[in-house]
Amino acid sequence: MILQGKVALVTGGTVGIGRATAIAFGAAGAKVVFSGRRDAEGEVTAKLIRETGAECLYVHSDVSSEAEVKALVHKTIETFGRLDCAFNNAGIDSPEKPLHSQSIEDFDKLMAINVRGLFLCMKYEIEQMLSQGSGAIVNNSSIAGLVAFPGNSPYNASKYAVMGLTRSAALDYAKQGIRINAVNPGFTRTEMIDRTLNKLGSTVDDLASMVPMGRIGQAEEIAQAVVFLCSDAASYITGQPLVIDGGYTVS
């Protein structure tokens, strides 16, 4: 119960890593607010969080909308009185093809969610945390924010941008009680990776063979890293990427 009495917010919390993290926050003792655009999946996530004994609230929200992000943070404060931890997880992928074949429409949609959306979340989360004098934010980047992959230039660009926002903001608020870090997952079993495998005609075993540990990650493994970074156990860590990739980026 390392987050007992804390209030945690998760964007993109209806499925995958977001859902796993919302549940992990609840299991760690936090009151949980999570957002997304898939209401049926949100109901399932809420049930799983409550099974940990935690209070929770689901808010339908699109992070690319400033008004909706502002309302999301306001609803968190209105319901639970404060905001101690935030996991900015909402994100989408891009079609896998060379840069000259990428459409402007797909690029703009990706950046609106992965970069602008994350910026908006941080803006309003930080405003609240400044008023409290404390807080911890974790942004979901990717190993694609550290190394490049062919056919993924827009996605790579968005995840490198997440790292830039994380590191710069960490310096802005390091003396004001707010820590800002990132997790950088490698190949992790989620709907997104399943879609990619289907498009490429590949299998989980194909991916696992590329990872030194011989397997791909699970959403729950990323979730535990987020909980750690939001806890007092990480009180001297800010501005850092926590790479969770089974050794892929050092192989």
C-alpha positions as CSV (number, residue, x, y, z in Angstrom):
1,M,0.0,0.0,0.0
2,I,2.8,2.4,-0.9
3,L,0.4,5.0,-2.3
4,Q,-2.1,4.8,0.6
5,G,-4.1,8.0,0.8
6,K,-2.9,9.3,-2.6
7,V,-5.0,10.3,-5.6
8,A,-3.9,9.0,-9.0
9,L,-5.0,9.9,-12.5
10,V,-4.5,7.7,-15.6
11,T,-5.3,8.8,-19.1
12,G,-6.0,6.1,-21.7
13,G,-7.0,3.9,-18.8
14,T,-9.6,1.7,-20.3
15,V,-7.3,-1.0,-21.8
16,G,-3.8,-2.3,-22.0
17,I,-1.0,-0.6,-20.0
18,G,-3.4,2.1,-18.8
19,R,-5.9,-0.4,-17.4
20,A,-3.1,-2.4,-15.7
21,T,-1.7,0.8,-14.1
22,A,-5.1,2.0,-12.9
23,I,-5.6,-1.3,-11.2
24,A,-2.0,-1.3,-9.8
25,F,-2.6,2.2,-8.4
26,G,-5.8,0.9,-6.6
27,A,-3.9,-2.1,-5.3
28,A,-1.2,0.3,-3.9
29,G,-3.8,2.2,-1.9
30,A,-4.6,5.1,-4.1
31,K,-7.9,6.6,-5.1
32,V,-8.0,6.3,-8.9
33,V,-9.4,8.5,-11.6
34,F,-9.0,7.2,-15.2
35,S,-10.1,8.4,-18.5
36,G,-10.6,7.2,-22.1
37,R,-13.0,7.1,-25.0
38,R,-14.2,3.5,-24.8
39,D,-17.0,3.5,-22.2
40,A,-17.7,-0.2,-22.2
41,E,-14.1,-1.0,-21.5
42,G,-14.1,1.7,-18.9
43,E,-16.8,0.0,-17.0
44,V,-14.8,-3.2,-16.9
45,T,-11.7,-1.3,-15.7
46,A,-13.7,0.4,-13.0
47,K,-15.0,-3.0,-11.7
48,L,-11.4,-4.4,-11.6
49,I,-10.2,-1.4,-9.7
50,R,-13.0,-1.6,-7.1
51,E,-12.1,-5.3,-6.6
52,T,-8.8,-4.1,-5.1
53,G,-10.8,-2.2,-2.5
54,A,-10.0,1.2,-4.0
55,E,-12.4,4.1,-4.8
56,C,-12.4,5.1,-8.5
57,L,-14.0,7.3,-11.1
58,Y,-14.1,6.9,-14.9
59,V,-14.3,10.1,-17.0
60,H,-14.9,10.0,-20.7
61,S,-12.3,12.3,-22.1
62,D,-10.3,13.0,-25.3
63,V,-6.8,14.3,-24.4
64,S,-6.5,16.2,-27.7
65,S,-9.3,18.5,-26.4
66,E,-8.0,21.2,-24.0
67,A,-11.5,21.7,-22.6
68,E,-11.9,18.0,-21.9
69,V,-8.4,17.7,-20.3
70,K,-9.1,20.7,-18.1
71,A,-12.4,19.2,-17.1
72,L,-10.8,15.9,-16.3
73,V,-8.4,17.4,-13.8
74,H,-11.1,19.6,-12.4
75,K,-13.3,16.5,-11.9
76,T,-10.5,14.8,-10.1
77,I,-10.1,17.6,-7.7
78,E,-13.8,18.0,-7.2
79,T,-14.2,14.3,-6.4
80,F,-11.1,13.6,-4.3
81,G,-9.7,17.0,-3.3
82,R,-6.2,16.7,-4.7
83,L,-3.9,15.1,-7.4
84,D,-0.8,13.3,-6.2
85,C,0.1,11.0,-9.1
86,A,-0.5,11.1,-12.8
87,F,0.2,8.6,-15.6
88,N,-0.1,10.2,-19.0
89,N,-0.6,7.1,-21.0
90,A,-3.1,8.0,-23.8
91,G,-1.6,7.4,-27.2
92,I,-2.0,5.9,-30.6
93,D,0.2,4.4,-33.2
94,S,0.8,5.3,-36.9
95,P,0.6,3.3,-40.1
96,E,3.9,1.5,-40.8
97,K,5.3,2.8,-44.0
98,P,8.1,5.1,-45.2
99,L,7.9,8.8,-44.4
100,H,7.0,9.9,-48.0
101,S,4.0,7.6,-47.9
102,Q,2.6,8.9,-44.6
103,S,-0.4,11.1,-44.9
104,I,-0.6,14.6,-43.3
105,E,-3.9,13.6,-41.8
106,D,-2.5,10.6,-40.0
107,F,0.5,12.6,-38.8
108,D,-1.6,15.4,-37.4
109,K,-3.9,13.0,-35.6
110,L,-0.9,11.2,-34.1
111,M,0.6,14.4,-32.9
112,A,-2.7,15.8,-31.5
113,I,-2.9,12.8,-29.1
114,N,0.6,11.7,-28.4
115,V,2.3,15.2,-28.1
116,R,-0.3,17.9,-27.8
117,G,-2.5,15.7,-25.6
118,L,0.4,14.9,-23.3
119,F,1.4,18.6,-23.1
120,L,-2.2,19.5,-22.1
121,C,-2.4,16.9,-19.5
122,M,0.9,18.0,-18.0
123,K,-0.1,21.6,-18.1
124,Y,-3.2,21.2,-16.0
125,E,-1.8,18.4,-13.7
126,I,1.2,20.6,-12.9
127,E,-1.0,23.7,-12.1
128,Q,-2.8,21.6,-9.5
129,M,0.4,20.1,-8.1
130,L,2.0,23.5,-7.8
131,S,-0.9,24.6,-5.6
132,Q,-0.2,21.5,-3.4
133,G,3.5,21.8,-3.4
134,S,4.0,18.2,-4.5
135,G,3.2,15.6,-7.1
136,A,4.7,12.9,-9.4
137,I,4.0,12.6,-13.1
138,V,5.0,9.6,-15.3
139,N,4.7,9.9,-19.1
140,N,4.4,6.8,-21.3
141,S,7.0,7.1,-23.9
142,S,8.5,4.0,-25.6
143,I,11.7,2.5,-26.7
144,A,10.7,4.3,-29.9
145,G,11.5,7.5,-27.9
146,L,15.1,6.3,-27.6
147,V,15.9,4.3,-30.7
148,A,14.5,4.4,-34.3
149,F,12.4,1.8,-36.2
150,P,12.0,1.8,-40.0
151,G,8.5,2.8,-41.2
152,N,7.7,4.5,-38.0
153,S,9.0,8.0,-38.4
154,P,5.8,9.9,-37.1
155,Y,5.5,7.5,-34.1
156,N,9.2,7.8,-33.4
157,A,9.0,11.6,-33.6
158,S,6.0,11.7,-31.2
159,K,7.8,9.5,-28.6
160,Y,11.0,11.5,-28.8
161,A,8.9,14.5,-28.2
162,V,7.5,12.9,-25.1
163,M,11.0,12.5,-23.8
164,G,11.8,16.2,-24.5
165,L,8.7,17.3,-22.7
166,T,9.5,15.0,-19.8
167,R,13.1,16.1,-19.3
168,S,12.6,19.8,-19.8
169,A,9.5,19.9,-17.5
170,A,11.4,17.9,-14.9
171,L,14.0,20.8,-14.7
172,D,11.2,23.4,-14.5
173,Y,9.7,21.9,-11.4
174,A,12.5,20.0,-9.7
175,K,12.7,22.6,-6.9
176,Q,8.9,22.8,-6.5
177,G,8.2,19.3,-5.2
178,I,7.1,17.9,-8.5
179,R,8.9,14.9,-10.1
180,I,8.4,14.1,-13.8
181,N,9.7,10.9,-15.3
182,A,8.9,8.5,-18.2
183,V,8.5,4.8,-18.7
184,N,9.9,3.5,-22.0
185,P,8.3,0.1,-22.7
186,G,9.6,-2.3,-25.2
187,F,7.5,-4.9,-26.9
188,T,4.5,-5.3,-24.5
189,R,1.4,-7.5,-25.0
190,T,-1.3,-5.0,-25.7
191,E,-4.0,-4.5,-28.4
192,M,-1.5,-2.1,-30.2
193,I,1.2,-4.7,-30.5
194,D,-1.4,-7.3,-31.6
195,R,-2.5,-4.9,-34.4
196,T,1.1,-4.4,-35.5
197,L,1.7,-8.2,-35.6
198,N,-1.4,-8.7,-37.7
199,K,-0.3,-6.0,-40.1
200,L,3.2,-7.5,-40.5
201,G,2.0,-11.1,-40.5
202,S,4.3,-11.8,-37.5
203,T,3.8,-13.7,-34.3
204,V,4.5,-13.0,-30.6
205,D,7.2,-15.6,-30.8
206,D,8.9,-13.7,-33.7
207,L,9.1,-10.6,-31.4
208,A,10.2,-12.6,-28.4
209,S,13.1,-14.0,-30.4
210,M,14.4,-10.4,-30.7
211,V,14.5,-9.8,-27.0
212,P,17.4,-11.0,-24.9
213,M,15.1,-12.2,-22.1
214,G,13.3,-14.4,-24.7
215,R,9.8,-13.0,-24.1
216,I,7.8,-9.8,-24.6
217,G,6.6,-7.8,-21.6
218,Q,3.2,-7.8,-19.9
219,A,1.2,-4.6,-19.2
220,E,1.3,-5.4,-15.4
221,E,5.1,-5.2,-15.5
222,I,5.0,-1.6,-16.9
223,A,2.3,-0.8,-14.3
224,Q,4.5,-1.7,-11.4
225,A,7.3,0.5,-12.7
226,V,4.8,3.5,-12.9
227,V,3.7,2.8,-9.3
228,F,7.3,2.8,-8.2
229,L,8.1,6.1,-9.9
230,C,5.1,7.7,-8.3
231,S,6.0,6.4,-4.8
232,D,8.3,7.8,-2.2
233,A,10.7,5.0,-3.1
234,A,11.6,7.1,-6.1
235,S,11.8,10.4,-4.3
236,Y,15.3,11.3,-5.8
237,I,14.4,10.4,-9.4
238,T,13.3,13.0,-11.9
239,G,13.7,13.7,-15.6
240,Q,14.6,10.0,-16.3
241,P,13.5,7.3,-18.8
242,L,12.9,4.0,-17.1
243,V,13.4,1.5,-19.9
244,I,11.4,-1.8,-19.5
245,D,12.3,-3.8,-22.6
246,G,13.8,-7.1,-21.6
247,G,17.2,-5.9,-22.7
248,Y,16.2,-5.1,-26.3
249,T,17.9,-1.6,-26.5
250,V,21.2,-2.8,-25.1
251,S,21.4,-6.0,-27.3
